[in-house]
């Protein structure tokens, strides 16, 4: 997800979204950067409050902005450690997919698993003309059946399932 920014209009500067108190600015899951002439900046994939900083070519950073961007969800890519896929899956490079790729299958019964600890979960997928239906299980129990990922036009990162207020603990 990207958000609009009012940039300093200076290509020698870099805009950063980072947690308050950040002093070293480097690419990572809790930070995002954009050119000092950009109109938008990506929101970091790690949950938390992020402030805008402007860093000049010498590495000097402005104070943290008073405004915050709150990322509620930790994002887990289909290629992340801990994600397991059963059956045959294909990979496709796609700049609009999370981290520039997507994994898909056309075989019924194939599934993906990911263990997490938390009280909320959201499944983002793609909706497009060649998509079918998906079932979501939590702790081995069917949480929702027949989630329809069909759409007349291609849309990426569509929230297909969300469950909040789960019992705290591993899921």
C-alpha positions in Angstrom: 0.0 0.0 0.0 1.2 3.5 -0.8 0.2 6.8 0.7 0.5 10.3 -0.8 3.2 12.6 0.6 4.1 16.2 0.1 7.8 15.8 -0.8 10.5 18.4 -0.2 11.0 18.4 -4.0 14.7 17.7 -3.7 16.1 14.6 -5.3 19.2 14.7 -3.0 16.9 13.9 -0.1 15.2 10.7 0.8 11.8 10.3 2.5 11.5 7.5 5.1 8.7 6.0 7.0 10.2 4.4 10.1 9.4 3.8 13.8 9.8 6.9 16.1 13.4 7.1 17.4 15.0 5.6 14.3 18.5 6.9 13.8 19.9 4.5 11.2 17.9 4.5 7.9 18.3 1.3 5.9 15.8 -0.8 3.9 14.0 -3.4 6.1 10.6 -4.7 7.2 10.0 -1.7 9.5 11.1 1.0 7.1 10.2 2.3 3.6 11.8 5.0 1.5 11.1 7.1 -1.5 13.0 9.8 -3.4 12.7 13.4 -2.2 10.7 14.2 -5.3 8.2 11.3 -4.9 4.4 11.9 -4.6 3.9 8.6 -2.7 5.7 6.3 -0.3 5.0 2.6 0.5 3.9 1.7 4.0 6.3 -0.7 5.8 5.0 -4.3 6.0 5.6 -4.7 9.7 2.8 -3.7 12.1 3.4 -0.5 14.1 3.4 3.3 14.1 5.6 4.9 11.5 6.7 8.5 11.3 8.0 10.4 8.2 11.6 11.5 8.2 13.6 13.5 5.6 17.2 12.4 5.3 19.7 14.5 3.3 22.6 13.3 1.1 25.0 13.5 4.1 22.7 11.2 6.2 21.3 13.9 8.5 17.7 13.2 9.4 14.9 15.6 10.3 12.9 15.1 13.5 10.1 12.6 13.3 6.9 14.0 11.9 4.0 14.6 14.3 1.7 12.6 12.1 1.9 8.8 12.1 1.0 6.0 9.7 -0.3 3.0 11.5 0.2 -0.4 9.9 -2.2 -2.7 11.7 -1.1 -5.9 10.0 2.2 -7.8 9.7 2.4 -8.9 6.1 3.6 -12.4 5.3 4.5 -13.1 1.7 3.8 -16.5 0.1 7.6 -17.1 -0.1 8.3 -16.2 3.5 9.9 -18.6 6.0 7.3 -20.7 7.6 4.9 -20.7 4.7 4.5 -24.2 3.4 2.6 -25.3 0.2 1.3 -28.8 -0.5 1.0 -30.0 -4.1 2.1 -28.3 -7.2 2.3 -24.5 -7.3 3.6 -22.1 -9.9 5.4 -18.9 -9.4 5.0 -15.7 -11.4 6.8 -12.4 -11.3 4.4 -9.6 -11.0 5.3 -6.1 -9.8 1.8 -5.6 -8.4 2.1 -8.8 -6.3 3.5 -8.6 -2.8 7.3 -8.4 -3.0 7.0 -8.6 -6.8 5.7 -12.2 -7.2 2.8 -14.5 -6.7 2.3 -18.2 -6.2 -0.8 -20.0 -7.5 -2.2 -23.4 -8.2 -5.0 -24.7 -10.3 -5.3 -28.1 -8.5 -8.2 -28.6 -6.1 -7.0 -29.8 -2.7 -3.6 -28.0 -2.8 -3.2 -25.8 0.2 -0.9 -23.4 2.0 -0.2 -23.3 5.7 1.3 -20.7 8.0 1.5 -20.8 11.8 1.2 -17.5 13.6 0.6 -16.0 17.0 -2.0 -13.3 17.2 -5.6 -12.4 17.7 -6.4 -11.1 14.1 -5.7 -12.5 10.6 -6.4 -11.3 7.1 -5.9 -13.2 3.9 -5.1 -11.0 0.9 -5.2 -12.6 -2.6 -6.0 -11.7 -6.1 -9.4 -11.5 -7.7 -9.6 -12.0 -11.5 -11.5 -13.9 -14.3 -9.5 -17.2 -13.9 -9.8 -17.5 -10.1 -12.0 -19.9 -8.2 -13.1 -20.5 -4.7 -11.0 -20.8 -1.5 -11.6 -22.3 1.9 -9.9 -20.9 5.0 -9.1 -23.1 8.1 -8.0 -21.8 11.5 -6.5 -24.3 13.9 -7.7 -27.1 11.7 -11.3 -26.0 11.7 -13.1 -24.6 8.7 -13.5 -20.8 9.3 -15.1 -19.9 5.9 -15.8 -22.0 2.9 -16.2 -21.0 -0.7 -14.6 -17.6 -0.7 -15.1 -16.4 -4.3 -11.9 -14.9 -5.8 -13.6 -14.5 -9.2 -13.7 -10.9 -10.6 -14.4 -9.6 -14.1 -11.2 -7.5 -13.9 -7.8 -8.2 -12.3 -7.3 -6.8 -8.8 -4.3 -7.6 -6.5 -4.1 -7.6 -2.8 -7.8 -8.0 -2.2 -8.9 -8.8 1.3 -10.6 -12.2 0.8 -10.9 -13.2 4.5 -10.6 -11.5 7.9 -11.1 -12.8 11.4 -10.6 -10.6 14.5 -10.8 -11.2 18.2 -9.3 -14.7 18.0 -8.2 -16.3 21.3 -4.7 -15.1 22.1 -2.0 -17.6 21.4 -0.5 -19.7 18.6 -2.8 -20.3 15.6 
